[in-house]
Amino acid sequence: MPCHAANSIEEACELIHQGAGAAIISEEGFAGDSIHPLLEVLKHQPPWSDFPVILLTVSGRVTVESERLRALRRPLGNVFLLERPIRPETLLSTLEIALRGRQRQYQIRDQLKQYSLAQEALLRSEKLAVTGRLAASIAHEINNPLEAITNLLWLMHTDLAPDQRMSLVSQAEQELARVTEITKQTLRFYREPSQPSPTEVAAVVDSVLKLYASRLRAAGVTVTCEMPKEPATVMSTPGELRQVLANIIGNAIDAMHHGGRLRVRISMQRGFAADDRLVRLTIADTGSGISSEVLPTIFEPFVTTKGETGTGLGLWVTSEILKKNGWTIRVRSCRITGQTGTAFSVVIPQFSAKQDASTTLSPLMERSA
């Protein structure tokens, strides 16, 4: 077996950083405070790592020195104790066990890396899917006024009285104003900052509802919005907050095939500390609801109630955004006859001038039937 003899604990620590599979150390090497560099290295291992240390101890009775060394080596973690004198077969066998365990740790590391890459790919694909759905909504919203303008221009070429012609011109101007507003909303998405910044929640809600206006009308869904008197400003990238809203509102529309009511409410509340201010964003629908069997798993990837029409990634992406930003979410759903619907409640720390953008709350995912 290839090995390297280290002349000090510091050199052994450097070899561990370089990828050593295991370390064989005699406890005499822990004279004074020399063990502390090794403890620091092992303390800051990545989550998948549990570096094996084979410690050669002194045989004999318990002494003050042996008790001191025992207390020192306790934090080492993955330790194999071998009492001297040692048979070579015992040492080699122990080392082989340690190296096999270390190899398994590297396999776990590689699996975690592959999982992380797959997770990133899924996030990117779902973001593209959301972009596609928003683009389709934008195209539909622009197409409606353009069709109206086309019809109005055709009518203007007919023999009309001046007052009728002026009425048609006024209607055409109104439709063009609609196109201009939709274009402004779209350009706002493109120009939004990619880093967290003070974001007005009501403005983001308004933009999402405008983009889904055609779907809401087609589904026969009435929308009620409740906004606070004071501005509800949070630290967020507008795109991430919009994606959370688009996923939840899009699911709500899909759950109301035969019409219904969508309620969006922004409210202010206090946190646990006296100076903590929170923004609660509630989105409730009167749709078909979520079964109690599916509800605990809705934030897991590929879980969907839409059959082949759903990817099962929307709420998973939403949960990833929530975890990243330290926001919290609570879900309630009802499927009682005559009383069906689902309510999502997202809580975000309110932005203040004193707030540090890097400070977030611990993420909490709650689900209740």
Number of C-alpha atoms within 10 A of each C-alpha: 6 3 9 10 10 15 9 11 17 16 14 20 19 14 17 17 11 9 8 17 19 19 23 18 16 15 18 12 13 17 9 8 9 13 18 14 15 18 16 12 16 20 13 9 12 9 8 14 15 17 22 23 19 20 18 19 18 15 11 9 6 9 9 8 9 16 10 10 17 13 10 16 15 10 12 18 14 14 18 16 12 19 13 12 10 10 9 9 9 11 14 12 11 15 21 14 13 22 18 12 17 19 13 14 17 15 13 14 16 13 12 13 12 12 12 12 12 12 15 12 12 16 19 13 13 18 17 12 15 17 14 12 16 18 14 14 18 21 13 17 20 19 13 14 18 17 12 15 20 12 13 18 15 10 14 15 9 9 9 12 8 9 9 13 18 13 12 19 16 13 15 20 13 14 19 17 13 17 19 13 14 19 13 11 16 16 11 13 13 10 8 12 13 12 10 16 16 17 19 16 23 19 15 18 20 13 18 18 19 18 23 23 18 16 18 24 12 13 17 16 21 13 15 11 13 13 15 12 9 8 15 24 20 22 25 23 17 23 17 18 19 20 21 20 20 25 17 18 24 19 19 27 24 16 22 21 14 12 18 20 19 24 16 22 18 22 16 20 12 13 12 8 7 7 8 12 17 20 22 21 23 19 21 22 26 24 26 21 22 21 13 14 9 12 17 15 14 21 21 16 17 15 19 19 17 12 9 8 8 13 15 20 23 28 20 21 24 22 23 16 17 22 18 12 22 17 19 20 21 15 21 17 24 20 17 10 7 8 12 15 23 22 22 19 19 20 21 26 27 21 21 14 7 6 12 10 15 8 11 16 12 11 15 14 14 12 16 11 14
